[in-house]
Amino acid sequence: MRYHEVVQELRRITIDPAVMGGKPCIRGMRVTVGMIVEAISAGRNIADLLTDYPYLEEADIREALAYAASLAQGREVRLAS
């Protein structure tokens, strides 16, 4: 099985209408996937983000990037319930 054929299940990304208007967030916190991706695109690196958001873990950032990449590729993404 090739990597792109795998349906990825993400456990750190949550969607709750009561948190940030239902945008995909990191572990129910008020940090959205969009905030992470935007910061990376602006030149911030993982170490910078961990300093900016000390309550995040590196795995949170990597999963946010994986989630965004999967959506951009049109892949199915399952979020843990």
PyMOL Python script that loads the backbone (N, CA, C, O; Angstrom):
from pymol import cmd

cmd.read_pdbstr("""\
ATOM      1  N   MET A   1       0.845  -1.172   0.000  1.00  0.00           N
ATOM      2  CA  MET A   1       0.000   0.000   0.000  1.00  0.00           C
ATOM      3  C   MET A   1       0.896   1.242   0.000  1.00  0.00           C
ATOM      4  O   MET A   1       1.864   1.323   0.756  1.00  0.00           O
ATOM      5  N   ARG A   2       0.559   2.197  -0.852  1.00  0.00           N
ATOM      6  CA  ARG A   2       1.342   3.420  -0.937  1.00  0.00           C
ATOM      7  C   ARG A   2       0.837   4.439   0.064  1.00  0.00           C
ATOM      8  O   ARG A   2      -0.315   4.384   0.495  1.00  0.00           O
ATOM      9  N   TYR A   3       1.708   5.370   0.432  1.00  0.00           N
ATOM     10  CA  TYR A   3       1.379   6.361   1.463  1.00  0.00           C
ATOM     11  C   TYR A   3       0.090   7.114   1.150  1.00  0.00           C
ATOM     12  O   TYR A   3      -0.760   7.272   2.026  1.00  0.00           O
ATOM     13  N   HIS A   4      -0.066   7.577  -0.085  1.00  0.00           N
ATOM     14  CA  HIS A   4      -1.234   8.400  -0.398  1.00  0.00           C
ATOM     15  C   HIS A   4      -2.533   7.610  -0.414  1.00  0.00           C
ATOM     16  O   HIS A   4      -3.606   8.211  -0.475  1.00  0.00           O
ATOM     17  N   GLU A   5      -2.473   6.288  -0.361  1.00  0.00           N
ATOM     18  CA  GLU A   5      -3.689   5.481  -0.333  1.00  0.00           C
ATOM     19  C   GLU A   5      -4.194   5.242   1.087  1.00  0.00           C
ATOM     20  O   GLU A   5      -5.300   4.735   1.276  1.00  0.00           O
ATOM     21  N   VAL A   6      -3.406   5.597   2.065  1.00  0.00           N
ATOM     22  CA  VAL A   6      -3.768   5.388   3.459  1.00  0.00           C
ATOM     23  C   VAL A   6      -4.709   6.504   3.906  1.00  0.00           C
ATOM     24  O   VAL A   6      -4.426   7.680   3.679  1.00  0.00           O
ATOM     25  N   VAL A   7      -5.817   6.145   4.536  1.00  0.00           N
ATOM     26  CA  VAL A   7      -6.692   7.141   5.143  1.00  0.00           C
ATOM     27  C   VAL A   7      -6.119   7.444   6.510  1.00  0.00           C
ATOM     28  O   VAL A   7      -6.071   6.586   7.392  1.00  0.00           O
ATOM     29  N   GLN A   8      -5.693   8.664   6.665  1.00  0.00           N
ATOM     30  CA  GLN A   8      -5.013   9.046   7.888  1.00  0.00           C
ATOM     31  C   GLN A   8      -6.039   9.363   8.979  1.00  0.00           C
ATOM     32  O   GLN A   8      -7.028  10.053   8.732  1.00  0.00           O
ATOM     33  N   GLU A   9      -5.797   8.861  10.162  1.00  0.00           N
ATOM     34  CA  GLU A   9      -6.637   9.216  11.309  1.00  0.00           C
ATOM     35  C   GLU A   9      -5.829  10.119  12.216  1.00  0.00           C
ATOM     36  O   GLU A   9      -4.732   9.770  12.652  1.00  0.00           O
ATOM     37  N   LEU A  10      -6.381  11.269  12.489  1.00  0.00           N
ATOM     38  CA  LEU A  10      -5.691  12.260  13.304  1.00  0.00           C
ATOM     39  C   LEU A  10      -6.359  12.342  14.674  1.00  0.00           C
ATOM     40  O   LEU A  10      -7.583  12.433  14.773  1.00  0.00           O
ATOM     41  N   ARG A  11      -5.568  12.309  15.696  1.00  0.00           N
ATOM     42  CA  ARG A  11      -6.109  12.296  17.061  1.00  0.00           C
ATOM     43  C   ARG A  11      -5.955  13.635  17.780  1.00  0.00           C
ATOM     44  O   ARG A  11      -6.560  13.833  18.834  1.00  0.00           O
ATOM     45  N   ARG A  12      -5.179  14.536  17.249  1.00  0.00           N
ATOM     46  CA  ARG A  12      -4.923  15.801  17.924  1.00  0.00           C
ATOM     47  C   ARG A  12      -5.737  16.958  17.366  1.00  0.00           C
ATOM     48  O   ARG A  12      -5.758  18.040  17.952  1.00  0.00           O
ATOM     49  N   ILE A  13      -6.401  16.743  16.248  1.00  0.00           N
ATOM     50  CA  ILE A  13      -7.203  17.783  15.623  1.00  0.00           C
ATOM     51  C   ILE A  13      -8.658  17.584  16.047  1.00  0.00           C
ATOM     52  O   ILE A  13      -9.213  16.493  15.918  1.00  0.00           O
ATOM     53  N   THR A  14      -9.259  18.655  16.552  1.00  0.00           N
ATOM     54  CA  THR A  14     -10.644  18.582  17.008  1.00  0.00           C
ATOM     55  C   THR A  14     -11.467  19.665  16.319  1.00  0.00           C
ATOM     56  O   THR A  14     -10.958  20.726  15.959  1.00  0.00           O
ATOM     57  N   ILE A  15     -12.740  19.368  16.148  1.00  0.00           N
ATOM     58  CA  ILE A  15     -13.674  20.350  15.606  1.00  0.00           C
ATOM     59  C   ILE A  15     -14.869  20.389  16.546  1.00  0.00           C
ATOM     60  O   ILE A  15     -15.569  19.394  16.738  1.00  0.00           O
ATOM     61  N   ASP A  16     -15.083  21.560  17.123  1.00  0.00           N
ATOM     62  CA  ASP A  16     -16.165  21.756  18.085  1.00  0.00           C
ATOM     63  C   ASP A  16     -16.799  23.108  17.768  1.00  0.00           C
ATOM     64  O   ASP A  16     -16.113  24.129  17.811  1.00  0.00           O
ATOM     65  N   PRO A  17     -18.092  23.135  17.450  1.00  0.00           N
ATOM     66  CA  PRO A  17     -18.733  24.408  17.121  1.00  0.00           C
ATOM     67  C   PRO A  17     -18.590  25.466  18.216  1.00  0.00           C
ATOM     68  O   PRO A  17     -18.669  26.660  17.928  1.00  0.00           O
ATOM     69  N   ALA A  18     -18.383  25.052  19.455  1.00  0.00           N
ATOM     70  CA  ALA A  18     -18.251  25.986  20.568  1.00  0.00           C
ATOM     71  C   ALA A  18     -16.831  26.539  20.732  1.00  0.00           C
ATOM     72  O   ALA A  18     -16.605  27.429  21.551  1.00  0.00           O
ATOM     73  N   VAL A  19     -15.876  26.016  19.959  1.00  0.00           N
ATOM     74  CA  VAL A  19     -14.484  26.466  20.075  1.00  0.00           C
ATOM     75  C   VAL A  19     -14.043  27.030  18.727  1.00  0.00           C
ATOM     76  O   VAL A  19     -14.016  26.318  17.723  1.00  0.00           O
ATOM     77  N   MET A  20     -13.705  28.293  18.717  1.00  0.00           N
ATOM     78  CA  MET A  20     -13.202  28.984  17.521  1.00  0.00           C
ATOM     79  C   MET A  20     -14.138  28.818  16.321  1.00  0.00           C
ATOM     80  O   MET A  20     -13.693  28.683  15.181  1.00  0.00           O
ATOM     81  N   GLY A  21     -15.439  28.829  16.601  1.00  0.00           N
ATOM     82  CA  GLY A  21     -16.427  28.774  15.532  1.00  0.00           C
ATOM     83  C   GLY A  21     -16.424  27.485  14.739  1.00  0.00           C
ATOM     84  O   GLY A  21     -16.881  27.458  13.597  1.00  0.00           O
ATOM     85  N   GLY A  22     -15.910  26.406  15.335  1.00  0.00           N
ATOM     86  CA  GLY A  22     -15.903  25.115  14.659  1.00  0.00           C
ATOM     87  C   GLY A  22     -14.721  24.895  13.728  1.00  0.00           C
ATOM     88  O   GLY A  22     -14.686  23.913  12.986  1.00  0.00           O
ATOM     89  N   LYS A  23     -13.750  25.807  13.765  1.00  0.00           N
ATOM     90  CA  LYS A  23     -12.542  25.605  12.955  1.00  0.00           C
ATOM     91  C   LYS A  23     -11.735  24.452  13.535  1.00  0.00           C
ATOM     92  O   LYS A  23     -11.793  24.210  14.741  1.00  0.00           O
ATOM     93  N   PRO A  24     -10.987  23.739  12.708  1.00  0.00           N
ATOM     94  CA  PRO A  24     -10.133  22.662  13.226  1.00  0.00           C
ATOM     95  C   PRO A  24      -9.093  23.236  14.190  1.00  0.00           C
ATOM     96  O   PRO A  24      -8.348  24.153  13.846  1.00  0.00           O
ATOM     97  N   CYS A  25      -9.060  22.685  15.390  1.00  0.00           N
ATOM     98  CA  CYS A  25      -8.171  23.169  16.456  1.00  0.00           C
ATOM     99  C   CYS A  25      -7.255  22.054  16.940  1.00  0.00           C
ATOM    100  O   CYS A  25      -7.452  20.879  16.630  1.00  0.00           O
ATOM    101  N   ILE A  26      -6.267  22.449  17.695  1.00  0.00           N
ATOM    102  CA  ILE A  26      -5.344  21.507  18.317  1.00  0.00           C
ATOM    103  C   ILE A  26      -5.893  21.119  19.683  1.00  0.00           C
ATOM    104  O   ILE A  26      -6.019  21.958  20.575  1.00  0.00           O
ATOM    105  N   ARG A  27      -6.215  19.853  19.834  1.00  0.00           N
ATOM    106  CA  ARG A  27      -6.656  19.262  21.107  1.00  0.00           C
ATOM    107  C   ARG A  27      -7.681  20.103  21.856  1.00  0.00           C
ATOM    108  O   ARG A  27      -7.617  20.216  23.080  1.00  0.00           O
ATOM    109  N   GLY A  28      -8.621  20.689  21.132  1.00  0.00           N
ATOM    110  CA  GLY A  28      -9.694  21.446  21.773  1.00  0.00           C
ATOM    111  C   GLY A  28      -9.283  22.820  22.277  1.00  0.00           C
ATOM    112  O   GLY A  28     -10.098  23.529  22.868  1.00  0.00           O
ATOM    113  N   MET A  29      -8.045  23.202  22.056  1.00  0.00           N
ATOM    114  CA  MET A  29      -7.564  24.512  22.496  1.00  0.00           C
ATOM    115  C   MET A  29      -7.943  25.565  21.466  1.00  0.00           C
ATOM    116  O   MET A  29      -8.438  25.239  20.387  1.00  0.00           O
ATOM    117  N   ARG A  30      -7.717  26.788  21.792  1.00  0.00           N
ATOM    118  CA  ARG A  30      -8.041  27.894  20.899  1.00  0.00           C
ATOM    119  C   ARG A  30      -6.881  28.211  19.957  1.00  0.00           C
ATOM    120  O   ARG A  30      -6.608  29.374  19.661  1.00  0.00           O
ATOM    121  N   VAL A  31      -6.217  27.180  19.502  1.00  0.00           N
ATOM    122  CA  VAL A  31      -5.159  27.285  18.503  1.00  0.00           C
ATOM    123  C   VAL A  31      -5.633  26.498  17.295  1.00  0.00           C
ATOM    124  O   VAL A  31      -5.808  25.282  17.367  1.00  0.00           O
ATOM    125  N   THR A  32      -5.841  27.195  16.182  1.00  0.00           N
ATOM    126  CA  THR A  32      -6.390  26.525  15.007  1.00  0.00           C
ATOM    127  C   THR A  32      -5.286  25.983  14.099  1.00  0.00           C
ATOM    128  O   THR A  32      -4.139  26.431  14.130  1.00  0.00           O
ATOM    129  N   VAL A  33      -5.677  25.015  13.302  1.00  0.00           N
ATOM    130  CA  VAL A  33      -4.766  24.488  12.283  1.00  0.00           C
ATOM    131  C   VAL A  33      -4.334  25.630  11.371  1.00  0.00           C
ATOM    132  O   VAL A  33      -3.168  25.713  10.984  1.00  0.00           O
ATOM    133  N   GLY A  34      -5.269  26.507  11.029  1.00  0.00           N
ATOM    134  CA  GLY A  34      -4.951  27.644  10.168  1.00  0.00           C
ATOM    135  C   GLY A  34      -3.887  28.544  10.753  1.00  0.00           C
ATOM    136  O   GLY A  34      -3.023  29.031  10.024  1.00  0.00           O
ATOM    137  N   MET A  35      -3.932  28.777  12.065  1.00  0.00           N
ATOM    138  CA  MET A  35      -2.912  29.600  12.723  1.00  0.00           C
ATOM    139  C   MET A  35      -1.531  28.966  12.589  1.00  0.00           C
ATOM    140  O   MET A  35      -0.540  29.654  12.340  1.00  0.00           O
ATOM    141  N   ILE A  36      -1.479  27.649  12.758  1.00  0.00           N
ATOM    142  CA  ILE A  36      -0.205  26.931  12.659  1.00  0.00           C
ATOM    143  C   ILE A  36       0.331  27.002  11.232  1.00  0.00           C
ATOM    144  O   ILE A  36       1.496  27.336  11.016  1.00  0.00           O
ATOM    145  N   VAL A  37      -0.521  26.689  10.268  1.00  0.00           N
ATOM    146  CA  VAL A  37      -0.091  26.678   8.865  1.00  0.00           C
ATOM    147  C   VAL A  37       0.324  28.087   8.425  1.00  0.00           C
ATOM    148  O   VAL A  37       1.326  28.251   7.730  1.00  0.00           O
ATOM    149  N   GLU A  38      -0.429  29.077   8.822  1.00  0.00           N
ATOM    150  CA  GLU A  38      -0.094  30.456   8.468  1.00  0.00           C
ATOM    151  C   GLU A  38       1.253  30.869   9.058  1.00  0.00           C
ATOM    152  O   GLU A  38       2.050  31.527   8.389  1.00  0.00           O
ATOM    153  N   ALA A  39       1.504  30.487  10.298  1.00  0.00           N
ATOM    154  CA  ALA A  39       2.778  30.829  10.934  1.00  0.00           C
ATOM    155  C   ALA A  39       3.944  30.162  10.213  1.00  0.00           C
ATOM    156  O   ALA A  39       4.979  30.789   9.990  1.00  0.00           O
ATOM    157  N   ILE A  40       3.779  28.898   9.851  1.00  0.00           N
ATOM    158  CA  ILE A  40       4.840  28.189   9.117  1.00  0.00           C
ATOM    159  C   ILE A  40       5.071  28.855   7.761  1.00  0.00           C
ATOM    160  O   ILE A  40       6.216  29.023   7.341  1.00  0.00           O
ATOM    161  N   SER A  41       3.999  29.232   7.081  1.00  0.00           N
ATOM    162  CA  SER A  41       4.144  29.862   5.765  1.00  0.00           C
ATOM    163  C   SER A  41       4.815  31.232   5.863  1.00  0.00           C
ATOM    164  O   SER A  41       5.420  31.708   4.903  1.00  0.00           O
ATOM    165  N   ALA A  42       4.701  31.854   7.027  1.00  0.00           N
ATOM    166  CA  ALA A  42       5.334  33.157   7.242  1.00  0.00           C
ATOM    167  C   ALA A  42       6.795  33.032   7.660  1.00  0.00           C
ATOM    168  O   ALA A  42       7.468  34.039   7.880  1.00  0.00           O
ATOM    169  N   GLY A  43       7.286  31.801   7.770  1.00  0.00           N
ATOM    170  CA  GLY A  43       8.697  31.608   8.081  1.00  0.00           C
ATOM    171  C   GLY A  43       9.001  31.150   9.495  1.00  0.00           C
ATOM    172  O   GLY A  43      10.160  30.920   9.837  1.00  0.00           O
ATOM    173  N   ARG A  44       7.976  31.016  10.316  1.00  0.00           N
ATOM    174  CA  ARG A  44       8.201  30.495  11.670  1.00  0.00           C
ATOM    175  C   ARG A  44       8.539  29.010  11.555  1.00  0.00           C
ATOM    176  O   ARG A  44       8.066  28.337  10.640  1.00  0.00           O
ATOM    177  N   ASN A  45       9.335  28.508  12.456  1.00  0.00           N
ATOM    178  CA  ASN A  45       9.632  27.076  12.447  1.00  0.00           C
ATOM    179  C   ASN A  45       9.003  26.435  13.680  1.00  0.00           C
ATOM    180  O   ASN A  45       8.400  27.115  14.511  1.00  0.00           O
ATOM    181  N   ILE A  46       9.151  25.140  13.781  1.00  0.00           N
ATOM    182  CA  ILE A  46       8.514  24.423  14.891  1.00  0.00           C
ATOM    183  C   ILE A  46       9.020  24.921  16.237  1.00  0.00           C
ATOM    184  O   ILE A  46       8.232  25.090  17.167  1.00  0.00           O
ATOM    185  N   ALA A  47      10.304  25.154  16.354  1.00  0.00           N
ATOM    186  CA  ALA A  47      10.860  25.655  17.620  1.00  0.00           C
ATOM    187  C   ALA A  47      10.242  27.000  17.983  1.00  0.00           C
ATOM    188  O   ALA A  47       9.925  27.245  19.147  1.00  0.00           O
ATOM    189  N   ASP A  48      10.069  27.875  16.986  1.00  0.00           N
ATOM    190  CA  ASP A  48       9.432  29.176  17.240  1.00  0.00           C
ATOM    191  C   ASP A  48       8.014  28.993  17.764  1.00  0.00           C
ATOM    192  O   ASP A  48       7.604  29.644  18.724  1.00  0.00           O
ATOM    193  N   LEU A  49       7.277  28.099  17.120  1.00  0.00           N
ATOM    194  CA  LEU A  49       5.888  27.888  17.534  1.00  0.00           C
ATOM    195  C   LEU A  49       5.793  27.297  18.932  1.00  0.00           C
ATOM    196  O   LEU A  49       4.887  27.633  19.694  1.00  0.00           O
ATOM    197  N   LEU A  50       6.726  26.418  19.267  1.00  0.00           N
ATOM    198  CA  LEU A  50       6.725  25.848  20.622  1.00  0.00           C
ATOM    199  C   LEU A  50       7.039  26.907  21.664  1.00  0.00           C
ATOM    200  O   LEU A  50       6.580  26.817  22.802  1.00  0.00           O
ATOM    201  N   THR A  51       7.814  27.902  21.285  1.00  0.00           N
ATOM    202  CA  THR A  51       8.094  29.028  22.183  1.00  0.00           C
ATOM    203  C   THR A  51       6.873  29.934  22.282  1.00  0.00           C
ATOM    204  O   THR A  51       6.502  30.374  23.370  1.00  0.00           O
ATOM    205  N   ASP A  52       6.247  30.211  21.123  1.00  0.00           N
ATOM    206  CA  ASP A  52       5.063  31.073  21.095  1.00  0.00           C
ATOM    207  C   ASP A  52       3.878  30.464  21.840  1.00  0.00           C
ATOM    208  O   ASP A  52       3.108  31.168  22.493  1.00  0.00           O
ATOM    209  N   TYR A  53       3.746  29.148  21.729  1.00  0.00           N
ATOM    210  CA  TYR A  53       2.626  28.409  22.335  1.00  0.00           C
ATOM    211  C   TYR A  53       3.210  27.284  23.194  1.00  0.00           C
ATOM    212  O   TYR A  53       3.242  26.135  22.753  1.00  0.00           O
ATOM    213  N   PRO A  54       3.671  27.589  24.404  1.00  0.00           N
ATOM    214  CA  PRO A  54       4.361  26.576  25.214  1.00  0.00           C
ATOM    215  C   PRO A  54       3.496  25.380  25.606  1.00  0.00           C
ATOM    216  O   PRO A  54       4.026  24.359  26.044  1.00  0.00           O
ATOM    217  N   TYR A  55       2.204  25.484  25.461  1.00  0.00           N
ATOM    218  CA  TYR A  55       1.294  24.372  25.783  1.00  0.00           C
ATOM    219  C   TYR A  55       1.115  23.420  24.603  1.00  0.00           C
ATOM    220  O   TYR A  55       0.450  22.393  24.740  1.00  0.00           O
ATOM    221  N   LEU A  56       1.698  23.741  23.445  1.00  0.00           N
ATOM    222  CA  LEU A  56       1.671  22.826  22.303  1.00  0.00           C
ATOM    223  C   LEU A  56       2.840  21.864  22.369  1.00  0.00           C
ATOM    224  O   LEU A  56       3.848  22.125  23.025  1.00  0.00           O
ATOM    225  N   GLU A  57       2.688  20.760  21.684  1.00  0.00           N
ATOM    226  CA  GLU A  57       3.756  19.777  21.538  1.00  0.00           C
ATOM    227  C   GLU A  57       4.123  19.701  20.058  1.00  0.00           C
ATOM    228  O   GLU A  57       3.318  20.041  19.191  1.00  0.00           O
ATOM    229  N   GLU A  58       5.340  19.253  19.782  1.00  0.00           N
ATOM    230  CA  GLU A  58       5.765  19.147  18.391  1.00  0.00           C
ATOM    231  C   GLU A  58       4.801  18.284  17.576  1.00  0.00           C
ATOM    232  O   GLU A  58       4.526  18.581  16.414  1.00  0.00           O
ATOM    233  N   ALA A  59       4.299  17.233  18.180  1.00  0.00           N
ATOM    234  CA  ALA A  59       3.357  16.355  17.473  1.00  0.00           C
ATOM    235  C   ALA A  59       2.083  17.107  17.081  1.00  0.00           C
ATOM    236  O   ALA A  59       1.478  16.790  16.057  1.00  0.00           O
ATOM    237  N   ASP A  60       1.667  18.091  17.870  1.00  0.00           N
ATOM    238  CA  ASP A  60       0.496  18.901  17.528  1.00  0.00           C
ATOM    239  C   ASP A  60       0.733  19.663  16.223  1.00  0.00           C
ATOM    240  O   ASP A  60      -0.128  19.703  15.345  1.00  0.00           O
ATOM    241  N   ILE A  61       1.904  20.256  16.119  1.00  0.00           N
ATOM    242  CA  ILE A  61       2.239  21.061  14.941  1.00  0.00           C
ATOM    243  C   ILE A  61       2.350  20.165  13.710  1.00  0.00           C
ATOM    244  O   ILE A  61       1.831  20.494  12.643  1.00  0.00           O
ATOM    245  N   ARG A  62       3.025  19.040  13.867  1.00  0.00           N
ATOM    246  CA  ARG A  62       3.173  18.125  12.732  1.00  0.00           C
ATOM    247  C   ARG A  62       1.814  17.587  12.273  1.00  0.00           C
ATOM    248  O   ARG A  62       1.582  17.426  11.075  1.00  0.00           O
ATOM    249  N   GLU A  63       0.929  17.314  13.215  1.00  0.00           N
ATOM    250  CA  GLU A  63      -0.385  16.810  12.833  1.00  0.00           C
ATOM    251  C   GLU A  63      -1.219  17.906  12.166  1.00  0.00           C
ATOM    252  O   GLU A  63      -1.987  17.620  11.247  1.00  0.00           O
ATOM    253  N   ALA A  64      -1.079  19.137  12.611  1.00  0.00           N
ATOM    254  CA  ALA A  64      -1.773  20.243  11.948  1.00  0.00           C
ATOM    255  C   ALA A  64      -1.318  20.361  10.498  1.00  0.00           C
ATOM    256  O   ALA A  64      -2.135  20.567   9.601  1.00  0.00           O
ATOM    257  N   LEU A  65      -0.027  20.233  10.273  1.00  0.00           N
ATOM    258  CA  LEU A  65       0.504  20.288   8.906  1.00  0.00           C
ATOM    259  C   LEU A  65       0.027  19.091   8.083  1.00  0.00           C
ATOM    260  O   LEU A  65      -0.301  19.239   6.906  1.00  0.00           O
ATOM    261  N   ALA A  66      -0.012  17.924   8.688  1.00  0.00           N
ATOM    262  CA  ALA A  66      -0.490  16.728   7.987  1.00  0.00           C
ATOM    263  C   ALA A  66      -1.968  16.883   7.620  1.00  0.00           C
ATOM    264  O   ALA A  66      -2.383  16.493   6.528  1.00  0.00           O
ATOM    265  N   TYR A  67      -2.753  17.447   8.523  1.00  0.00           N
ATOM    266  CA  TYR A  67      -4.169  17.671   8.272  1.00  0.00           C
ATOM    267  C   TYR A  67      -4.353  18.625   7.094  1.00  0.00           C
ATOM    268  O   TYR A  67      -5.140  18.355   6.187  1.00  0.00           O
ATOM    269  N   ALA A  68      -3.630  19.733   7.111  1.00  0.00           N
ATOM    270  CA  ALA A  68      -3.728  20.717   6.037  1.00  0.00           C
ATOM    271  C   ALA A  68      -3.276  20.111   4.706  1.00  0.00           C
ATOM    272  O   ALA A  68      -3.899  20.351   3.672  1.00  0.00           O
ATOM    273  N   ALA A  69      -2.206  19.335   4.730  1.00  0.00           N
ATOM    274  CA  ALA A  69      -1.714  18.704   3.503  1.00  0.00           C
ATOM    275  C   ALA A  69      -2.735  17.712   2.961  1.00  0.00           C
ATOM    276  O   ALA A  69      -2.966  17.660   1.753  1.00  0.00           O
ATOM    277  N   SER A  70      -3.340  16.935   3.831  1.00  0.00           N
ATOM    278  CA  SER A  70      -4.353  15.970   3.396  1.00  0.00           C
ATOM    279  C   SER A  70      -5.536  16.666   2.757  1.00  0.00           C
ATOM    280  O   SER A  70      -6.040  16.213   1.729  1.00  0.00           O
ATOM    281  N   LEU A  71      -5.987  17.757   3.348  1.00  0.00           N
ATOM    282  CA  LEU A  71      -7.098  18.505   2.763  1.00  0.00           C
ATOM    283  C   LEU A  71      -6.719  19.075   1.406  1.00  0.00           C
ATOM    284  O   LEU A  71      -7.518  19.041   0.470  1.00  0.00           O
ATOM    285  N   ALA A  72      -5.505  19.599   1.294  1.00  0.00           N
ATOM    286  CA  ALA A  72      -5.052  20.173   0.024  1.00  0.00           C
ATOM    287  C   ALA A  72      -4.940  19.111  -1.068  1.00  0.00           C
ATOM    288  O   ALA A  72      -5.121  19.410  -2.248  1.00  0.00           O
ATOM    289  N   GLN A  73      -4.643  17.882  -0.677  1.00  0.00           N
ATOM    290  CA  GLN A  73      -4.531  16.786  -1.634  1.00  0.00           C
ATOM    291  C   GLN A  73      -5.888  16.140  -1.934  1.00  0.00           C
ATOM    292  O   GLN A  73      -5.986  15.272  -2.801  1.00  0.00           O
ATOM    293  N   GLY A  74      -6.921  16.560  -1.221  1.00  0.00           N
ATOM    294  CA  GLY A  74      -8.244  15.992  -1.436  1.00  0.00           C
ATOM    295  C   GLY A  74      -8.408  14.613  -0.826  1.00  0.00           C
ATOM    296  O   GLY A  74      -9.261  13.835  -1.253  1.00  0.00           O
ATOM    297  N   ARG A  75      -7.591  14.311   0.171  1.00  0.00           N
ATOM    298  CA  ARG A  75      -7.670  13.001   0.828  1.00  0.00           C
ATOM    299  C   ARG A  75      -8.716  13.009   1.929  1.00  0.00           C
ATOM    300  O   ARG A  75      -9.043  14.051   2.497  1.00  0.00           O
ATOM    301  N   GLU A  76      -9.225  11.830   2.212  1.00  0.00           N
ATOM    302  CA  GLU A  76     -10.148  11.665   3.336  1.00  0.00           C
ATOM    303  C   GLU A  76      -9.337  11.718   4.621  1.00  0.00           C
ATOM    304  O   GLU A  76      -8.264  11.124   4.723  1.00  0.00           O
ATOM    305  N   VAL A  77      -9.865  12.436   5.592  1.00  0.00           N
ATOM    306  CA  VAL A  77      -9.200  12.545   6.892  1.00  0.00           C
ATOM    307  C   VAL A  77     -10.218  12.180   7.957  1.00  0.00           C
ATOM    308  O   VAL A  77     -11.317  12.734   7.992  1.00  0.00           O
ATOM    309  N   ARG A  78      -9.853  11.256   8.817  1.00  0.00           N
ATOM    310  CA  ARG A  78     -10.712  10.884   9.947  1.00  0.00           C
ATOM    311  C   ARG A  78     -10.144  11.519  11.202  1.00  0.00           C
ATOM    312  O   ARG A  78      -8.957  11.395  11.501  1.00  0.00           O
ATOM    313  N   LEU A  79     -11.010  12.199  11.928  1.00  0.00           N
ATOM    314  CA  LEU A  79     -10.618  12.777  13.202  1.00  0.00           C
ATOM    315  C   LEU A  79     -11.126  11.860  14.300  1.00  0.00           C
ATOM    316  O   LEU A  79     -12.218  11.300  14.198  1.00  0.00           O
ATOM    317  N   ALA A  80     -10.344  11.712  15.331  1.00  0.00           N
ATOM    318  CA  ALA A  80     -10.760  10.880  16.467  1.00  0.00           C
ATOM    319  C   ALA A  80     -11.981  11.520  17.107  1.00  0.00           C
ATOM    320  O   ALA A  80     -12.085  12.745  17.171  1.00  0.00           O
ATOM    321  N   SER A  81     -12.883  10.710  17.570  1.00  0.00           N
ATOM    322  CA  SER A  81     -14.085  11.275  18.204  1.00  0.00           C
ATOM    323  C   SER A  81     -13.971  11.281  19.692  1.00  0.00           C
ATOM    324  O   SER A  81     -14.893  11.721  20.380  1.00  0.00           O
TER     325      SER A  81
END
""", "prot")
cmd.dss("prot")
cmd.show_as("cartoon", "prot")
cmd.util.cbc("prot")
cmd.orient("prot")
